[in-house]
Structures are given as structure tokens and as C-alpha cells.
Amino acid sequence: MAFASFDDKRGSAPLAEINMVPLIDVMLVLLVIFIVTAPLLSHSVKLDLPKASAQVMSAQSEKVDLSIDANGVRYWNGQALSREALVARLALEGAKPTPPELHLRADQAVPYRAVAETLADASKAGVSKISFVTDPGPVVAPSAAASR
């Protein structure tokens, strides 16, 4: 917006003031938009929910130690089993409402095939909580591990 001036000296000089009116207009329009749309953003539905009390069911699954020695023999809580007997035992345990937690201990010399077959058998039977038990090694200090 140009302002006319009758002064010849300052007539060609640029205007050094910022026109704030358009900025204020834009800000007021945005403020009105936000005020109108803010109540529409709440998606909550007011409900009067029924009151009920129930006890928490704490169904804890039992823990089973499943070990595989270096020869590939499987042990269910210390009792030696063949693979077929283990499959039958896993199917029996997997059919329970809360299948047991399997703690798998495998000798480091056992072929991986025996571990993979055991995991597949447990999965097919519905036993999905499987933990691998290892022997903790020596604790290494962080500074010693960084220097390696």
C-alpha cells in the first residue's frame, strides 16, 4: 500500500515501516478457526459404565526344565525321554488352559538339529513360552571390554 506525499524530498524514499494489518488479519482468522475446531477434536463419548467387582485370576504356569545333553537325549525335569515321548508330553501339556513355561538347557556340543526339532515340537504342541538357559560367563568390566 503506497502512501502519497506532497513533499518532493521524501517522495521517492522507501517506506521503512512494516504494515502489520495483514498479519493481524491472518492471525485473527487462524484464531477463529482453532476456536471453532477445538471442541470437535474431542472424540470422547460420555458413558455411565456399570460397576462390577471381580477377583484377579492369577493363573501362573508351571515351569518345566527341558534339557538336551551332548548325545541329543532329551530330559523332562531330569527324566530321560525319546523324541516321540517328548512330543506326546508336549501335546499333553500344550492342551492345558495355561501351558507350562519351558526352560530349555542345551549342551553346547549338541547338534543344532536336536534343538530345532525340540523347538518345532513345542511350537506345534502349543507351548510358546520358551526360555533358553545359559551358563553365565565371567563378568568383564566395561573398560576391559572396550580395550579388546
C-alpha positions in Angstrom: 0.0 0.0 0.0 1.6 3.3 -1.1 1.1 6.5 0.8 1.2 9.6 -1.3 3.3 12.5 -0.2 3.4 16.1 -1.4 6.9 16.5 -0.1 9.4 16.2 -3.1 12.3 15.5 -0.9 10.9 12.4 0.8 8.6 11.3 -2.1 11.0 8.9 -3.6 12.3 7.5 -0.3 11.2 3.9 0.5 8.7 3.4 3.3 10.6 1.9 6.3 7.6 0.7 8.3 6.1 -2.8 8.3 2.4 -2.9 7.6 1.0 -5.1 10.4 -2.7 -5.1 9.4 -2.5 -8.1 7.1 -0.5 -10.1 9.7 -3.1 -9.3 12.3 -5.9 -10.3 10.0 -4.3 -13.6 9.3 -3.7 -14.3 13.0 -7.3 -13.5 13.9 -8.7 -15.8 11.2 -6.4 -18.6 12.4 -7.5 -18.0 16.0 -11.2 -18.2 15.0 -10.5 -21.4 13.1 -8.8 -23.0 16.1 -11.6 -21.9 18.5 -14.2 -23.4 16.2 -12.4 -26.7 15.6 -11.0 -27.4 19.1 -14.3 -28.7 20.5 -14.7 -31.1 17.6 -11.4 -32.7 18.3 -12.5 -34.5 21.4 -13.8 -37.9 20.5 -14.9 -39.0 23.9 -18.3 -40.4 24.5 -19.7 -39.9 27.9 -20.9 -43.2 29.2 -22.2 -44.4 32.6 -20.4 -47.8 32.8 -21.8 -50.5 35.0 -20.0 -51.3 38.2 -18.7 -54.8 38.8 -16.2 -56.4 41.0 -14.2 -59.4 40.3 -11.1 -61.1 41.7 -8.0 -61.1 39.5 -7.2 -64.6 38.3 -3.5 -65.3 38.8 -3.0 -68.4 36.8 0.7 -69.0 36.9 2.0 -71.5 34.6 4.3 -74.2 35.9 8.0 -74.3 34.9 9.4 -77.3 33.1 13.2 -77.9 32.7 13.8 -79.4 29.4 17.5 -80.4 28.9 19.3 -81.8 25.9 22.7 -83.5 26.5 25.6 -83.8 24.1 24.2 -87.0 22.7 20.8 -85.4 21.8 18.9 -87.2 24.7 16.1 -85.0 26.0 15.3 -84.8 29.7 11.9 -83.6 31.1 12.6 -82.3 34.6 15.5 -84.8 34.8 13.7 -87.8 33.3 15.1 -89.1 30.0 12.6 -89.2 27.1 12.7 -90.1 23.5 11.7 -87.6 20.9 8.3 -89.3 20.4 7.6 -89.4 24.1 8.6 -85.7 24.3 6.1 -84.9 21.5 3.4 -86.7 23.4 4.3 -85.0 26.6 4.3 -81.5 25.0 0.9 -82.2 23.3 -0.5 -83.1 26.7 1.0 -80.0 28.4 0.0 -77.7 25.5 -3.6 -78.8 25.8 -3.8 -77.3 29.3 -5.5 -73.9 29.8 -2.2 -72.5 30.8 0.7 -74.2 29.1 3.9 -74.5 31.0 6.9 -72.3 30.7 9.7 -74.3 29.1 13.3 -73.7 30.3 15.5 -75.2 27.6 19.0 -76.1 28.5 21.1 -77.5 25.7 24.7 -78.7 25.8 26.9 -76.6 23.6 28.1 -79.8 21.9 24.6 -80.9 20.9 23.8 -80.6 17.2 21.6 -77.7 16.3 19.1 -80.1 14.7 18.1 -81.5 18.1 17.4 -78.0 19.5 15.5 -77.0 16.3 13.4 -80.2 16.4 12.6 -79.6 20.1 11.6 -76.0 19.4 9.4 -77.1 16.5 7.7 -79.8 18.5 7.0 -77.4 21.3 5.5 -74.9 18.9 3.3 -77.5 17.3 2.0 -78.6 20.7 1.1 -75.0 21.7 3.8 -74.4 24.2 5.0 -70.9 23.2 6.8 -69.7 26.4 10.3 -70.9 25.9 13.4 -69.6 27.7 17.0 -70.5 26.9 19.1 -71.2 30.0 22.8 -70.5 29.6 25.7 -70.6 32.0 26.8 -67.1 32.9 30.4 -66.4 31.8 32.9 -64.3 33.7 31.9 -60.8 34.3 34.0 -58.4 32.2 34.5 -54.8 33.3 33.3 -52.2 30.7 36.8 -50.7 30.5 38.4 -54.1 29.8 35.8 -54.9 27.1 36.5 -51.6 25.4 40.2 -52.3 25.2 39.7 -55.6 23.3 
